[in-house]
Amino acid sequence: MKNARVLLSLSLIALFSVLTAFTQKRQQPIQAATAEVEKLQQESKAHPITDPDLSSVNSDVQDGLKRAADAFKADRLYLGLERLDAYGGLYRAALFMQQHRTGHGDDMPAFDAAWKKATVQATALESPPQSAAHFPAAVQAVVEKAFIQSSTLADAGRGFALATKPADGYFYLGQSFAEADFVRFCRQLAIHRSGTPFPLRSLLPEIQRLQEQTNAAFQPPKSIDQHPQFIRLNSTIKLAGELDARKFYAGALYQYLDALQQFSLLSQAVPEATQQASVRTSLAALRKQLDSSKRDESIGQLFLERAEAALSIAGGATPGETEWKRARAIAEAVMPAYLAAARPASPAIRAGARSATITLVRWPYT
C-alpha cells in the first residue's frame, strides 16, 4: 500500500511538471505578443493619425488593440495574433500613408521608390512552409496569409497609384510593410506544435463550391443590402484559392473557414433561447474534443476562440445579436467543415466544377 502511494505521488509530480512546462511554453509567446500590442498602443497614442481621409482609424486601432490584449489575457493566443495582425497592420498602413503622401501625393518617382522597397522586403521573406512548419497550424496559417498579402498588397498599391494617383497607393504599401513585419514577428515566437500534424490537403474543390454558392446568393435584395459583405467574402475566397495554389494549405484552410463563416452570416438568424443553449453546448463539446485530441487542432481552436470571445464565456457578459450569430455560424457551419477537412475530399467533391479566377479591386480606405 505504501509503495502504491509513493508511485501515485511520483505520477502526480510528473504530471504537474509536464503541465507547468506546457503552461510556461504557452506563456512565452503570449508575453511576447502582449508586449508587441503594448508597444503599438503607445506608438499609436504618441503618433496619432491626423489625415482627414482616415478619421476613424485612431478609434478603430485603439479598440482593436485592446481586444487583442484581452484575447492574450484570456489565453486565446491564436485570436490575439489574428487581431494583432489586423489592427497593428491598420495603424502602420495609415501611418505610412500619412507620412509619405504629404508633399508627394502626385510624385510617381517618389512612390516608385517606396514601392520598390516594399517589393524587395516582400520577396526577401523566407517561404512559410520551410520557416513555419514547426509552428501550430494556426500560427503557420496566419504567417502564410501575411506572407502572400505582403507581395499582393505591394502590387495593389502600385496598381492604384497608376490608375488614380500615387497618393492612393501608399496605404497598400504600408499594409505590405506591416504584413512583412508581422511574418518576422511570428517567426520569432517560442512556440512549437503539440501533437501530430493536422492532415492538411488541397481544399480547391471546397473553395470552388463555396464560390459557386456565393455567386448564387448574390441576388437582390441581399446583393444590394449586403454588398460590402459580399466584397469581403469574395476577397477571402480568392485569397484562400491563392494560398491553396501555392500549397500553403494551413493558410488555405484558415481562409476557407473564414469565408465559410462570412457566407453563413449572410443569412444567419439570431438563435432563440433554446437554440442559444444548444450553441453553447456544441461549443463546449467541440472545445473538449479538440483539447483532448492527440493531433494539432489549433486552426479549429482559433475559430473556437472567436466564438468563445464573442459569447464572453469566461467573462459572463451578455452577448448581443451579432455575437450570437457569429458563434452560431462557427458552431454549425465552420467547425463541421473544419472536421471534414481532416478527411480526404470525397469523390463527389473532387469532381468539382471548372475553376475560375476572380479579381476584385477595393477602393482605398473603405
RODO-2510 file (C-alpha; in nm, 4 decimals, decimal comma):
residues 366
     n   res          X          Y          Z
     1     m     0,0000     0,0000     0,0000
     2     k     0,2874     0,2313     0,0874
     3     n     0,4533     0,1632    -0,2479
     4     a     0,1282     0,2399    -0,4264
     5     r     0,1051     0,5800    -0,2536
     6     v     0,4654     0,6569    -0,3452
     7     l     0,4016     0,5689    -0,7079
     8     l     0,0866     0,7809    -0,7097
     9     s     0,2752     1,0761    -0,5631
    10     l     0,5524     1,0410    -0,8205
    11     s     0,2955     1,0243    -1,1010
    12     l     0,1225     1,3396    -0,9758
    13     i     0,4558     1,5208    -0,9503
    14     a     0,5451     1,4169    -1,3058
    15     l     0,2049     1,5277    -1,4337
    16     f     0,2378     1,8611    -1,2530
    17     s     0,5827     1,9123    -1,4053
    18     v     0,4506     1,8447    -1,7567
    19     l     0,1561     2,0828    -1,7112
    20     t     0,3816     2,3519    -1,5661
    21     a     0,6251     2,3208    -1,8557
    22     f     0,3367     2,3390    -2,1066
    23     t     0,1940     2,6499    -1,9363
    24     q     0,5333     2,8186    -1,9346
    25     k     0,5889     2,7408    -2,3025
    26     r     0,2480     2,8883    -2,3920
    27     q     0,3043     3,1955    -2,1764
    28     q     0,6268     3,2864    -2,3559
    29     p     0,4612     3,3713    -2,6915
    30     i     0,1664     3,5330    -2,5143
    31     q     0,4010     3,7599    -2,3199
    32     a     0,5930     3,8496    -2,6360
    33     a     0,2737     3,9248    -2,8270
    34     t     0,1310     4,1257    -2,5360
    35     a     0,4474     4,3362    -2,5325
    36     e     0,4061     4,3978    -2,9065
    37     v     0,0462     4,5110    -2,8527
    38     e     0,1520     4,7467    -2,5735
    39     k     0,4241     4,8932    -2,7954
    40     l     0,1708     4,9593    -3,0699
    41     q    -0,0755     5,1121    -2,8233
    42     q     0,1884     5,3552    -2,7012
    43     e     0,3059     5,4350    -3,0544
    44     s    -0,0461     5,4989    -3,1827
    45     k    -0,1149     5,7373    -2,8926
    46     a     0,2155     5,9209    -2,9364
    47     h     0,1757     5,9430    -3,3148
    48     p    -0,1986     5,9508    -3,3916
    49     i    -0,3435     5,9521    -3,7403
    50     t    -0,4469     6,3060    -3,8330
    51     d    -0,5230     6,2573    -4,2023
    52     p    -0,8918     6,3518    -4,2579
    53     d    -0,9330     6,0610    -4,5028
    54     l    -0,8541     5,8239    -4,2148
    55     s    -1,0595     5,9885    -3,9406
    56     s    -1,1874     5,6616    -3,7885
    57     v    -0,8514     5,4837    -3,7752
    58     n    -0,7446     5,6039    -3,4280
    59     s    -1,0557     5,4727    -3,2526
    60     d    -1,0595     5,1529    -3,4604
    61     v    -0,6940     5,0822    -3,3796
    62     q    -0,7246     5,1510    -3,0084
    63     d    -1,0354     4,9344    -2,9807
    64     g    -0,8811     4,6549    -3,1875
    65     l    -0,5520     4,6526    -2,9958
    66     k    -0,7427     4,6426    -2,6673
    67     r    -0,9337     4,3388    -2,7946
    68     a    -0,6039     4,1781    -2,8941
    69     a    -0,4697     4,2398    -2,5431
    70     d    -0,7917     4,0976    -2,3943
    71     a    -0,7514     3,7843    -2,6065
    72     f    -0,3972     3,7278    -2,4820
    73     k    -0,5091     3,7909    -2,1237
    74     a    -0,7775     3,5242    -2,1676
    75     d    -0,5122     3,2793    -2,3027
    76     r    -0,6563     3,2994    -2,6547
    77     l    -0,3207     3,3077    -2,8306
    78     y    -0,4405     3,2467    -3,1869
    79     l    -0,7241     3,5001    -3,1715
    80     g    -0,4848     3,7551    -3,0236
    81     l    -0,2360     3,7072    -3,3079
    82     e    -0,5167     3,7455    -3,5595
    83     r    -0,6200     4,0769    -3,4036
    84     l    -0,2611     4,1950    -3,3683
    85     d    -0,2106     4,1410    -3,7412
    86     a    -0,5345     4,3172    -3,8348
    87     y    -0,5144     4,6262    -3,6140
    88     g    -0,1395     4,6617    -3,5929
    89     g    -0,1371     4,6443    -3,9724
    90     l    -0,4151     4,9026    -3,9973
    91     y    -0,2244     5,1520    -3,7837
    92     r     0,1072     5,1063    -3,9600
    93     a    -0,0555     5,1302    -4,3029
    94     a    -0,2344     5,4519    -4,2103
    95     l     0,0806     5,6000    -4,0554
    96     f     0,2859     5,5087    -4,3623
    97     m     0,0316     5,6757    -4,5897
    98     q     0,0192     5,9856    -4,3718
    99     q     0,3970     6,0191    -4,3642
   100     h     0,4633     5,9548    -4,7331
   101     r     0,1883     6,1190    -4,9294
   102     t     0,2360     6,4607    -4,7682
   103     g     0,4192     6,6593    -5,0312
   104     h     0,4440     6,3556    -5,2612
   105     g     0,0796     6,2981    -5,3483
   106     d     0,1401     6,3355    -5,7234
   107     d     0,5064     6,2326    -5,7331
   108     m     0,5208     5,8980    -5,9145
   109     p     0,9025     5,8612    -5,8924
   110     a     0,8812     5,9027    -5,5127
   111     f     0,6045     5,6430    -5,4995
   112     d     0,8024     5,4006    -5,7150
   113     a     1,0990     5,4304    -5,4795
   114     a     0,8761     5,3311    -5,1848
   115     w     0,7128     5,0566    -5,3907
   116     k     1,0499     4,9038    -5,4806
   117     k     1,1423     4,8897    -5,1100
   118     a     0,8131     4,7143    -5,0297
   119     t     0,8656     4,4671    -5,3129
   120     v     1,2209     4,3900    -5,2029
   121     q     1,1046     4,3333    -4,8448
   122     a     0,8206     4,1042    -4,9533
   123     t     1,0362     3,8933    -5,1851
   124     a     1,3134     3,8670    -4,9248
   125     l     1,0858     3,6773    -4,6842
   126     e     1,1623     3,3078    -4,6479
   127     s     0,8863     3,0823    -4,7759
   128     p     0,6469     2,9866    -4,4897
   129     p     0,6449     2,6071    -4,5432
   130     q     1,0180     2,5948    -4,4651
   131     s     1,0247     2,8507    -4,1861
   132     a     0,6945     2,7900    -4,0047
   133     a     0,6409     2,4142    -4,0305
   134     h     0,7276     2,3628    -3,6628
   135     f     0,4520     2,6018    -3,5532
   136     p     0,0984     2,5037    -3,4597
   137     a    -0,1062     2,5053    -3,7802
   138     a    -0,2930     2,8204    -3,6700
   139     v     0,0308     3,0183    -3,6395
   140     q     0,1551     2,8746    -3,9666
   141     a    -0,1765     2,9801    -4,1231
   142     v    -0,1584     3,3451    -4,0176
   143     v     0,2073     3,3546    -4,1298
   144     e     0,1190     3,2122    -4,4722
   145     k    -0,1655     3,4617    -4,5119
   146     a     0,0575     3,7564    -4,4210
   147     f     0,3347     3,6244    -4,6462
   148     i     0,1061     3,6160    -4,9508
   149     q    -0,0513     3,9521    -4,8730
   150     s     0,2806     4,1301    -4,8329
   151     s     0,3606     4,0966    -5,2034
   152     t    -0,0025     4,1186    -5,3200
   153     l    -0,0612     4,4485    -5,1376
   154     a     0,2593     4,5999    -5,2770
   155     d     0,1388     4,5231    -5,6291
   156     a    -0,2111     4,6524    -5,5465
   157     g    -0,0602     4,9774    -5,4210
   158     r     0,1173     5,0410    -5,7475
   159     g    -0,1967     4,9497    -5,9395
   160     f    -0,3930     5,2181    -5,7558
   161     a    -0,1098     5,4686    -5,7954
   162     l    -0,1166     5,4205    -6,1729
   163     a    -0,4958     5,4061    -6,2037
   164     t    -0,5746     5,7129    -5,9927
   165     k    -0,2850     5,8985    -5,8311
   166     p     0,0266     5,7993    -5,6338
   167     a    -0,1254     5,9140    -5,3049
   168     d    -0,3901     5,6398    -5,3287
   169     g    -0,1283     5,3646    -5,3339
   170     y     0,0584     5,4490    -5,0140
   171     f    -0,1950     5,2834    -4,7830
   172     y    -0,1418     4,9485    -4,9545
   173     l     0,2352     4,9875    -4,9442
   174     g     0,2047     5,0479    -4,5705
   175     q    -0,0011     4,7312    -4,5371
   176     s     0,2627     4,5417    -4,7337
   177     f     0,5379     4,6534    -4,4962
   178     a     0,3173     4,5726    -4,1951
   179     e     0,2445     4,2191    -4,3159
   180     a     0,6146     4,1520    -4,3722
   181     d     0,6884     4,2781    -4,0205
   182     f     0,4154     4,0516    -3,8814
   183     v     0,5683     3,7493    -4,0558
   184     r     0,9064     3,8252    -3,8996
   185     f     0,7493     3,8801    -3,5578
   186     c     0,5647     3,5470    -3,5632
   187     r     0,8752     3,3591    -3,6698
   188     q     1,0483     3,4755    -3,3508
   189     l     0,7797     3,3313    -3,1235
   190     a     0,8937     3,0450    -2,9000
   191     i     0,6057     2,8131    -2,9813
   192     h     0,6008     2,4631    -3,1271
   193     r     0,3302     2,2306    -3,2476
   194     s     0,1833     1,9938    -2,9901
   195     g     0,0722     1,6535    -3,1124
   196     t     0,0806     1,5024    -3,4585
   197     p     0,0388     1,7367    -3,7569
   198     f    -0,3104     1,8144    -3,8840
   199     p    -0,3584     1,6306    -4,2189
   200     l    -0,3512     1,9406    -4,4364
   201     r    -0,4526     1,8998    -4,8020
   202     s    -0,5721     2,0983    -5,1007
   203     l    -0,9172     2,2475    -5,0479
   204     l    -0,9669     2,3619    -5,4062
   205     p    -1,2916     2,1632    -5,4569
   206     e    -1,4422     2,3060    -5,1383
   207     i    -1,3266     2,6576    -5,2257
   208     q    -1,4798     2,6305    -5,5737
   209     r    -1,8064     2,5044    -5,4295
   210     l    -1,8210     2,7942    -5,1823
   211     q    -1,7554     3,0385    -5,4681
   212     e    -2,0462     2,8863    -5,6604
   213     q    -2,2739     2,9196    -5,3553
   214     t    -2,1643     3,2804    -5,3110
   215     n    -2,2341     3,3601    -5,6762
   216     a    -2,5800     3,2030    -5,6464
   217     a    -2,6548     3,4042    -5,3311
   218     f    -2,5586     3,7321    -5,4980
   219     q    -2,9161     3,8283    -5,5839
   220     p    -3,1279     4,1318    -5,4897
   221     p    -3,2142     4,2430    -5,2321
   222     k    -2,9285     4,0669    -5,0489
   223     s    -2,6708     4,1684    -5,3097
   224     i    -2,7678     4,5331    -5,2537
   225     d    -2,8241     4,5351    -4,8786
   226     q    -2,5093     4,3333    -4,8028
   227     h    -2,2844     4,4456    -5,0860
   228     p    -1,9799     4,5245    -4,8635
   229     q    -2,0102     4,1802    -4,7032
   230     f    -2,0093     4,0168    -5,0478
   231     i    -1,6974     4,2117    -5,1483
   232     r    -1,5150     4,0954    -4,8344
   233     l    -1,6376     3,7375    -4,8802
   234     n    -1,5219     3,7178    -5,2416
   235     s    -1,1861     3,8646    -5,1439
   236     t    -1,1444     3,5985    -4,8734
   237     i    -1,2391     3,3166    -5,1124
   238     k    -0,9910     3,4493    -5,3678
   239     l    -0,7143     3,4591    -5,1069
   240     a    -0,7979     3,1028    -4,9982
   241     g    -0,7588     2,9922    -5,3601
   242     e    -0,4265     3,1724    -5,3966
   243     l    -0,2927     3,0089    -5,0820
   244     d    -0,4136     2,6689    -5,1977
   245     a    -0,2473     2,7155    -5,5362
   246     r     0,0839     2,7868    -5,3600
   247     k     0,0321     2,4731    -5,1476
   248     f     0,0106     2,6841    -4,8336
   249     y    -0,2572     2,4520    -4,7052
   250     a    -0,2722     2,5810    -4,3460
   251     g    -0,3414     2,9326    -4,4733
   252     a    -0,5877     2,7993    -4,7305
   253     l    -0,7864     2,6143    -4,4616
   254     y    -0,7830     2,9211    -4,2367
   255     q    -0,9153     3,1497    -4,5109
   256     y    -1,1658     2,8933    -4,6407
   257     l    -1,3161     2,8590    -4,2921
   258     d    -1,3152     3,2376    -4,2507
   259     a    -1,5022     3,2696    -4,5811
   260     l    -1,7455     2,9991    -4,4712
   261     q    -1,8176     3,1949    -4,1536
   262     q    -1,8798     3,5091    -4,3587
   263     f    -2,1064     3,3212    -4,6004
   264     s    -2,3084     3,1748    -4,3153
   265     l    -2,3566     3,5199    -4,1624
   266     l    -2,5228     3,6465    -4,4816
   267     s    -2,8380     3,4551    -4,3891
   268     q    -2,7760     3,3608    -4,0263
   269     a    -3,0717     3,4148    -3,7915
   270     v    -3,0271     3,5123    -3,4289
   271     p    -3,0742     3,1936    -3,2244
   272     e    -3,3665     3,1798    -2,9835
   273     a    -3,3185     3,0980    -2,6148
   274     t    -3,3291     2,7205    -2,6600
   275     q    -3,1015     2,7457    -2,9638
   276     q    -2,8575     2,9592    -2,7658
   277     a    -2,8254     2,6830    -2,5091
   278     s    -2,7615     2,4375    -2,7917
   279     v    -2,4888     2,6613    -2,9373
   280     r    -2,3154     2,6843    -2,6007
   281     t    -2,3390     2,3071    -2,5551
   282     s    -2,1971     2,2444    -2,9018
   283     l    -1,9076     2,4840    -2,8471
   284     a    -1,8253     2,3258    -2,5102
   285     a    -1,8283     1,9775    -2,6645
   286     l    -1,6089     2,0924    -2,9514
   287     r    -1,3643     2,2532    -2,7101
   288     k    -1,3393     1,9290    -2,5117
   289     q    -1,2955     1,7257    -2,8316
   290     l    -1,0185     1,9443    -2,9718
   291     d    -0,8334     1,9939    -2,6428
   292     s    -0,8205     1,6181    -2,5843
   293     s    -0,7053     1,5389    -2,9380
   294     k    -0,3587     1,3955    -2,9924
   295     r    -0,3081     1,5964    -3,3102
   296     d    -0,2619     1,9673    -3,3750
   297     e    -0,6126     2,1167    -3,3737
   298     s    -0,5023     2,4798    -3,3471
   299     i    -0,6878     2,6084    -3,6555
   300     g    -1,0122     2,4721    -3,5141
   301     q    -0,9179     2,6158    -3,1762
   302     l    -0,8688     2,9581    -3,3369
   303     f    -1,2306     2,9605    -3,4521
   304     l    -1,3484     2,8331    -3,1145
   305     e    -1,1596     3,1230    -2,9580
   306     r    -1,3545     3,3552    -3,1868
   307     a    -1,6832     3,2057    -3,0730
   308     e    -1,5892     3,1986    -2,7060
   309     a    -1,4752     3,5605    -2,7181
   310     a    -1,7998     3,6587    -2,8921
   311     l    -2,0072     3,4982    -2,6180
   312     s    -1,7706     3,6082    -2,3402
   313     i    -1,7904     3,2562    -2,1992
   314     a    -1,5153     3,3281    -1,9476
   315     g    -1,6320     3,6769    -1,8506
   316     g    -2,0024     3,6090    -1,8284
   317     a    -2,1059     3,9217    -2,0224
   318     t    -2,4335     3,9177    -2,2120
   319     p    -2,3704     3,8740    -2,5858
   320     g    -2,5659     4,0721    -2,8422
   321     e    -2,7337     3,9579    -3,1635
   322     t    -2,4168     3,9936    -3,3738
   323     e    -2,2169     3,7868    -3,1263
   324     w    -2,4787     3,5127    -3,1166
   325     k    -2,4934     3,4947    -3,4962
   326     r    -2,1149     3,4717    -3,5145
   327     a    -2,0994     3,1966    -3,2529
   328     r    -2,3789     3,0033    -3,4199
   329     a    -2,2078     3,0248    -3,7597
   330     i    -1,8893     2,8828    -3,6104
   331     a    -2,0664     2,6022    -3,4234
   332     e    -2,2978     2,4970    -3,7065
   333     a    -2,1038     2,5750    -4,0269
   334     v    -1,7345     2,6351    -3,9609
   335     m    -1,6498     2,3568    -3,7185
   336     p    -1,8191     2,0753    -3,9155
   337     a    -1,6253     2,1938    -4,2223
   338     y    -1,3027     2,2018    -4,0202
   339     l    -1,3511     1,8430    -3,9044
   340     a    -1,4412     1,7370    -4,2593
   341     a    -1,1195     1,8968    -4,3879
   342     a    -0,9223     1,6384    -4,1887
   343     r    -1,0620     1,3685    -4,4164
   344     p    -0,9738     1,3185    -4,7849
   345     a    -1,2038     1,5029    -5,0223
   346     s    -1,4936     1,2833    -5,1302
   347     p    -1,5088     1,1737    -5,4970
   348     a    -1,8175     1,3913    -5,5478
   349     i    -1,6352     1,6987    -5,4214
   350     r    -1,3144     1,6158    -5,6076
   351     a    -1,5059     1,6096    -5,9360
   352     g    -1,5722     1,9777    -5,8820
   353     a    -1,6624     2,2387    -6,1373
   354     r    -1,4382     2,4261    -6,3733
   355     s    -1,2089     2,6684    -6,1953
   356     a    -1,2289     3,0425    -6,2445
   357     t    -1,0134     3,3290    -6,1305
   358     i    -1,1962     3,6348    -5,9995
   359     t    -1,0052     3,9528    -5,9271
   360     l    -1,1716     4,2100    -5,7037
   361     v    -1,0493     4,5639    -5,6589
   362     r    -1,1442     4,7544    -5,3451
   363     w    -1,1439     5,1318    -5,3383
   364     p    -0,8908     5,2602    -5,0850
   365     y    -0,9840     5,3092    -4,7187
   366     t    -1,3332     5,1542    -4,7437
***
